[in-house]
Each structure stands twice: as structure tokens, then as C-alpha cells.
């Protein structure tokens, strides 16, 4: 009620001011020379007081609107975030991180905007009715013509609004597509750079952006037409009413009171009327946004009954069973076919259950079913107690190592040290720049795959849960580290020995030490039992083991010799051939691995003595702040924006605004002359001429108004296009270090919220500023011409205006920067939560993450609120000063009434009454321009980042078929990832012959992946050189180099889109070529069974495929490219040994004419290579044939011993 009363009171004060005093009574005072002078002063001060009251009521109303808007944003952001935590797998396919960020950054803002216009929507008709009543009293039945004009304009505006709504929906659709692709590009930028795909993905993004801007252009043109229609309604109503009033009866005289009181009322009418397009526009945009929010919030949620965490509801359960599945059939969504069928499983409390099977057999799906992540079409799942989950692809937070491991728990130093020691993390912590306080970067970008997995495992162990679900945690670590983890964490004597453990694994030499084994085949449990029982059955599991032993994996303890399956079975405790790892050996294995820009770059700070804890913590910080400290936007930022729009267009806009305002002044001045025309015999002689010129000037003004409005809005589209082009081009040309130090939330903020401001907000506010500025100049001119002495007061009050504005804008801009900086963590948190929602649910930690989201939103609102209060402070002071100008204009008019004609006085006063609103809105609009120009400044921040080398060099490789042999030579090559860190590679000098197959191995952190990083120039050489076929790669363009080398990275990456697009992004190969590649990588049958085969849609990050399948698709992509040099960076870590052996065989045949570098921690993977390069501490330790290295019994031989192969 108070909300509405404030606005109604403001309206009543406005009408009282304008009607009772300003126009009617004051003009009568000017005409009546006998009236006492004090009466004029009374009217002047009454106008001032009523104006101030109106300002107070209006600003109170605006303050409440903004507070309500902030509450709405908090509520909606909280709803969206909570929805993320309960989305089903099918829902995750329908939404991406970019789309969700758009919802909370753009769509929620649209609903906030509606609140400000909401009351104006129902108050506007009230204002219009009151104006019509007063106009009837002035002009009689002629006032009815105003209704006819309204009725004429309404259908036109309705059609324009409806059409614009359609274009806005199209624009938002393309905006979502752009946000989705932008998020994928930024998330997978390393892979894009490795393959030299920057141009391809930029073209895709530009294509979507072009469609988005095309829809925006059409929307802006219609918006210009709508604005002109509403603004021209003042002229049309005035023209029609005056024409009917004067032409129907020639005794009707248009004197000053009728002309300017009517004009003032029509200005109120126009204010109410012109408010409607903004209200309608806000309502239309809010409706679109509300529909989008509703569509997201109505997405399918996980069924909480799919997995129960109690002991009821599933029949009679064994008391000792921690996990029970009864007749379970599961699918990833209601629409897809089951991925698990007829599952019967009971896991005894405190037991260790291994889940094994071929790639795609359903191992990860089984864990997902236990966690309730799958749709249970039949049966039920029960977990007896709390669970901890380690996913196959480690999920880590952009926080310190300590925060990742604690995961919300209290610090217990003793237990923390035991956990990190058992997970082989203790040596890493000693070498990290800030120890356990070191930041690890977004998505753990600064850790190797092994480090991420060990942090993920340590997090689970630290929780001390009753049940542990472990999805192949040993795949990403070296064999000896894996053995250490099994012995100290997972095995019979590990930290989790008394816990229930379900372990998915490809590491077969541990199977003899587990309690039970589940063997999956095509989504069904083929066999279940102890290791000995399964061997005795001589079934599918035994065949599986045979094939792996043949492929080169060490037989588990107790596995009989080939051909002697039915022989004596030894116990699982038989002496192991593996060499136990001591603490020193673990430290040797992992101690060199550290926080890095890419794999394995040790820290210089870690080993330096005398460094304080605070200094170490600061050194461990990786990400940089995006907050600028300049209180005002620099002139260069405005210059850059105007340059992006085009200088010619800027000149055209200024000229068109000048001409439009000159015509507006001429129309008002012409009306004052008409009002002063003498009356002869009850009529005015020049009525037709006055009316005709008045009408012509109005039409010209309308045309010019459309021209200048459309020019500003379309100029904004041009500027936005150029700035987006510059932003994307510069970001894509930035080196990997930039992406490792810049959280993705900051970048998404630039590409979403900031670009939205550049797209729509800045042009709209700039249009308002120019319109109000030229209107202000016109008002000053009128007041000064009519009452020259008022110029003194106008100048003095204008100086005060400038002072208020300067003080406010300095504060407001800094508040806007703080607000923008506080927004980025919200987006980063949303992105992290979306990626790791299954882990959060598994730990039952939803409430803590919700609390953090609420805290981040509250922090953002804590900065927004002072901005809202500052806005109201500015508006109140501006209203008071504007009323001061009206006061002085009225006082000087009262003092000089003998020299003023009624027409001139009415002309001056009607314009003076506008000055409060014009000055207020001009300063407010300018403030909005400056505040939103911070977005341009933030976008331009990334135009000054360091750039990597040119993509292409025209004078290199021109006409050459390079490389022809694939000969690679490292000459004293050293590499360092970041200043302040130690060298990751130290003076490496090796020569690799063309067509040679080289295995690269060594302990974790030895620098294996760094060789690939240097070869592809993701990081430039610290010293030395790399030559390929005699050509120094430092002299080549990056794309010239990277497109000639095929890389299969450690973490498989797929983009949302068809399988065909993922295999052939450049569309270079035929379907036959693709099917051949799929056949060679054991994927042909899998793809052939998919509903759409090659057109099957991969979801974001390929979540609807297993990790092994994604890795095989990356291999198929490499088979298609058939480059002269192939680099496999732990490419087979996620597949079992049998498929690994098949892949190695395929590589030998398909890439026999290529040089192949295989980086692997599985020693058996590189045994068939021509030569093996063994690295230690970034140096070449050994480089020879496998036979020679084994004979030498050096480091490679010790690695084989640790893997059980020697």
C-alpha cells in the first residue's frame, strides 16, 4: 500500500504544481497588471515547495522499487542454483553452463527492470484520464480528438511491439547458443589450441553472433519507430486539437493560457504515453525471460526414490549389507534404453568390491545407479550410510589444495597428514609454492591428471564416510603410485580397510586382494564372486583375464599360467613380484610434481628458504583480480567505443540531433507567436498559416527524431560487433598462461553480462543522454531569451549540477566495478557446481554449496545496495536543484511581467517546468552511460593481454610439403611454465628419426607431458630449440606447426554437437573415411547401434559417453588426420589393457609412416616402441631400445619392476 501511495502522491503533487499554480494561475497573474506582486512570488515559492514534495514521494517510490528488485534477484538466483543441484541427466542435456549464466545475468535483470515500470503501467492511464478532464475544461469537445489520435496510434504500436517481441526471442535464442559455445570454447581452449582450431571455432561463434546482431538490428529499428510514434503523439494530439478547435469555429481564439496550459498537459500526457513503450518493452522482455526461467525450473529432476539411504522400502535386507540393489534396471533418462539390466547386488559392510569389464560395459553407470543418478525403471537401490564418491574424471574446486581436501570439514592436522601421506600427496605439498594453501586453478588446470585424481581421492578419504564409491582412481597415476595408494588407502591394510568400498578398475593385478569381483558385460552382471571363485568357473571373467595377460598386463597373484586354468589356485596373499614402495620412493615418484601452468613444472619458491607463510600463501595465488581502481571511466574508453561505432556515424548523429532540436525550438517559438497574434472581431487572422507551419515543423521533427534515434541504436550494434570481434580475437590469441590465471567466470562475465550492456544498454542510454542534452540546451535558450536575468541563476545551478554529478559518478563507477567483480565469483560457482553436481550430491553437501551461493549473492547485493541508495541521493538533489531553476524563472518572470507578452511567458514557463525532469534524467542517463561503459572498459582489459606467436607466417612453408620425414631434434631445450618457477625440462638434447616410434616414460612429474607442450609451443622455450625436418619450429606460425602434428591429450574432450562434427570439425573427410576410423578404434559397432549414428548428439563435454568411449573417439579423430607426427599424452589411461594393446597395434599399422611419441605411465604401453626416452627431474636419464634399457638395469628397469613387468 505504501508502495502505491508514494507514487500516487507524487502524481497528485505534479498535477497540483502544473495546473493550479504554474500555468493557469501564474499566467493569469502575468496578464493581470493590477494583481499584487506578492501573489506572483507566492505562486513561485508554492511551485518550488510542491515540486520538492513531488520529488520526495517519487524517490521514495523508486527506492522501494530497487530494493524489491534486489530481493527478486536474490530469490531467482537462489532458485536457479538450487535447481542445478537436482537436475536429472536428461535435463543436463537441455541446459549448459553458458545458458544458466545467461539466466542469472540477463534474464533476472529483465525481471528487475519490470518492477520499476510496473506501477507506471497502471498509473499511466490515470494520468491520461486526468489530463483529458483538464483539456475538456480548456478546449471543450475538441479534446475528444486526442482520444481518436490515441486509438489511431495504439494498433500501430501494438503491431510494432509484437513484431519486436518476436525478434527479441530470436535474439535471446542466438544469445543462448553463443553463451553455450563460448563456454565450451573457454572450457576446452587447450584442446582447441593443440589442434589449431581457433579460427574454426571463432567462425562458428561469429556466425551465431551475426544472427544475434541481425535480430537485434531489426529489433532496434522497430524500437526507434515505436519511440518516434510515442514522442510524435504530443505533436499529433496538439496539432489535431488545435486544428479542430480553431477551424471548426473561427471565434475560438488560441491565447497563451489555452496554448501553453494545453501544451503542458499534453506533455504530461506524453510522459505517461511515452512511458508505455518502455513499460511494454520491459514487460515483453520480462515475459520472454520469465518463460526461459520457467522452462529451466520445470526441467526434469532426479528421482529421490532411485536410491534410498535407509534400510526400509526394499524388502528384507541383510543387516550386514551396506549397498543393496534388487532387480535393478536403469537408464540415463526416461527416453533412452536401459544401460543396466536385471542388476542383483549386495555389498557386505566393510568389504572391498571390484567392478571390472570392457569399455562401455556399464561400470561407471553402476556407481551412478547406486548414487541415484540414473532413472530406475525397475527395482530399487539402498545405501545404508553416508557415502563418498571419486569420479573417473576428477572434479576439483578453484580453491586451495587444503580446501579441496577438507571439502567443508573441520581441519584435523593429524588426520590430514595421514590422508595426504597415504594418497601420495605429501611430497607435492612440500614443493607447492604455498604448500597446502596453494591455489590449483579453475578445473584444476594447473595440476596433472594424476594430481587431480589424488586430490579427489584425498577429499573422499578425509570425509571418513561409511561407503566409498571409486571410479577407476588408479587409472590416472603411475603404476608404482597406484600400488602405494592401493596399499595405503584402498587395500586390506589401507586407511579405508574397515569401510565399504566399491572400486571400478582396469588395474587387474590388485584383483586377488579384493573381497569380491563384479564382472559386467553389456550392462548386465555376468559373474560375481571372489577372485578364486571366478577363476574356478573358467567363464567370461577368466577369458577376460587371459586376454589381458596376452596383451601384456602382469597376471594378478594367483592367476594360473596360460593353458593351466584348471590347475592349482594360489591364494590372494601369495608373494607379490612388485617391489613395495617406501616413503622415500614415493617422494621420489611424486615429489617433483607441483602447481604448474601445465604438467609438471616444479616451483622455485617451494625450495627457497626463509619464506614466510604469508608470502608462500601469496605466491600460491594463481588467479588475478579483475577489479580496476580508477574512479572514473577514462576518455580513451569512450573514444574506443565511438571509434568502434564509426566516426562518420558519430558526426551524422550530432548533426541529426542538432537539426531535430532546432526544429523543436522553432515549433515552440512559432506557437508563442500564434498565441500572441492580435484578435480582430473575435478571430485571429493568420490561423491557417500558423496551423500549417506548426504541422509541417512537427512532421519534419518526427522524421529527424527517427533518423537520429535509429542512428544511435544501430551505431551501438556496430560498436558492439567490433568490440566483440576484438574481445574474441584477442582472447583466442592469448597464451595458455592467460587462461590458467583467469577464472572462466571472469571471461564468461565479459562475454555475457558485459557484452549485453554493450549490445543494448549503452546505445539506449546514449540516445537518452543526447536527447536530454539537446533538450536542455533548448530550454536554456528559451529561458534566457524570455528572462535574461534568469541566466545568472541557471549558470549557478548548473555548476551545482556538475558538482553533484562529478561526485556521484566517481562513486557510482567504482561501485559498478565492485559489483561487476563480485558477480564473477557467482558465475564461477554456478559453473563449478554444474560440472560437479553429482559429486556434491554423493557427499550430501548440497546445503553447504547452497549457503556459499547465497553468501556470494549477498556479497553482490551488499555492493548493489549502496549503488541504489546513491542513485536516489543523486535524483533527490537533482530534483531540488531543478525546482530551484523553476523558482528563479518564475521569480524573474513575476518581476519583469510588464515586459513579457503572455505568449513568451507561457513559452518560457512551460519549458522551465520541463527542466527538472530533463536535468534529472540527463544526469541519470549520463551516469548510466558511464556506469555501463565500465563494461567496455572491462572488455578492453583483455585487449591488452600478452599474445602468443602469430598463427601463420606467409613467408614460411610456402609451397612446401612439410614435414616429409617427421624427424625431431631437441637441442639443449629447456622449458619453464611461468616466471618464478623452476625449469620443467632442462637442456634436453635428443634426436628422433623419421617414422620412429618413441615411448616417453618416467616417474610422475619427470617432464613427460612437458615435451609435448614444448613441441606444440603451448609454452615457448626458455632456451634451446626444437627442429622438425631441420626447420626450427620457433620460426613457424603456430597453426603452421600445430596442424601438422596430431595430439591425443590426457583428458578426452568432446564438444556438444554431432559425432561427425566432433570427429571432423573442419568437414574435410567423407563418411566412409569416418566409418573406417571408427572401425580401427573399435567403435564401429557402438556408433552403428546409436539411434542417429554419426549424427548422434553429444551433450556438453560429451557427458552421455563414457570416458573410455570419449578417448577412443579422440583416437579416431587422430586416425582421420594421419599426420606425420602423432603425440599420445597418456591417451590410453582410461581404457583397459586389452583395448590399449589393440590401439597400440592399430597405431603401428596406421601410423607406420609417421613419427609417434607415446607418453605413458603404463610401462607395458611403450614396450613395443622402437626406442624409449626415460626422463627424470626434467632431464634425459636414458634413451635407447627397450632391450638395451632392460639390459642396463637402470631407471627404466626399476620402473618395470615397480609395474611388475621385470
Secondary structure, DSSP 8 states (H G I E B T S, - for coil): -HHHHHHHHHHHHHHIIIIIIIIHHHHHHHH-TTS-HHHHHHHHHHHHHHHHHHHHHHHHHHHHHHHHHHHHHHHHHHHHHHHHTTB-HHHHHH--HHHHHHIIIIIHHHHHHHHHHHHHHHHHHHHHHHHHHHHHHHHGGGGHHHHHHHHHHHHHHHHHHHHHHHHHHHHHHHHHHHHHHHHHHHHTHHHHHHHT-HHHHHHHHHHHHHHHHHHHHHHHHHHHHHHHHHHHHHHHHHHHHHHHHHHH-TT----HHHHHHHHHHHHHHHHHHHHHHHHHHHHHHHHHHHHHHHHHHTS-B--GGGSBSSS-SSSS--TTEEEEEEEEEEESSTTS--SEEEEEEEEETT-EEEEEESTTSSHHHHHHHHHT-SEEEEEEEEE-S-EEEE-SS----SSBHHHHHHTT----HHHHHHHHHHTT-HHHHHHSTTGGG-B--GGGTTS-HHHHHHHHHHHHHHTT-SEEEEESTTTTS-HHHHHHHIIIIISTTSTTTTSEEEEE-S-GGGGGGSSEEEEEETTEEEEEE-HHHHHHHTSHHHHHHHHHHHHT----TT---TT-TTS----TTS--SS----HHHHHHHHTT--S-SSS---BHHHH-SS--HHHHHHHT--S-------SS--HHHHHHHHHHH-HHHHHHHHHHHHHHHHHHHHHHHHHHHHHH---BTTB-TTHHHHHHHHHHHHHHHHHHHHHHHHHHHHHHHHHHHHHHHHHHHHHHTB-HHHHHHS-HHHHHHIIIIIHHIIIIIHHHHHHHHHHHHHHHHHHHHHHHHH-TTHHHHHHHHHHHHHHHHHHHHHHHHHHHHHHHHHHHHHHHHHHHHHHHHHHHHHTT-HHHHHHHHHHHHHHHHHHHHHHHHHHHHHHHHHHHHHHHHHHHHHHHHHHTTTT--HHHHHHHHHHHHHHHHHHHHHHHHHHHHHHHHHHHHHHHHTTSS-B-S-S--TTSSTT----SS--EEEEEEEE-SSTTB--SEEEEEEEE-TT-EEEEEESTTSSHHHHHHHHTTSS-EEEEEEEETTEEGGGS-HHHHHTTEEEE-SS----SEEHHHHH-TT--S-HHHHHHHHHHTT-HHHHHTSSSGGG-EE-GGGTTS-HHHHHHHHHHHHHHH--SEEEEESTTTTS-HHHHHHHHHHHHHHTTTSEEEEE-S-HHHHTTSSEEEEEETTEEEEEE-HHHHHHHTSHHHHHHHHTT--
